[in-house]
Amino acid sequence: MYERNKLAEARYFLEQMKINVNSFYAFCYNLSAFLSATRSVLYLVKKEVTRTSYWTWYETKKQSQIVKFFIDKRNTSFIKNQ
C-alpha cells in the first residue's frame, strides 16, 4: 500500500518538474525528489516479498535500460548533493 503513496509522490514531483522546466534549481530539486521516490519503491517491494523471490525478480529487472537509467540518475544526483 505504501508503494502507491511513493508512486503518487513521484508523480507529484514529475509534475513539478514540468511546471518548473525553466527554473534550473527548482527543476533539479524536484528531479532529485522524483528519483528518490521512484527508487524507494524497489526497497518497499523488497520488504513485502521473500528475499529469494525479490532477488530473483530484481536480478531480472535490473538489466532493463529504464531501471539502469533511474539507478544511474539517482546515484549521480545523490553524489552531487553530498
Buried (B, 14 or more C-beta within 10 A) or exposed (E): EEBEEBBEBBEBBBEBBEEBEEEEEBBBBBBBBBBBBBBBBBEBEBEEEEEEEBEEBBEEEEEEEEBEEBBEBBEEBEEEEE
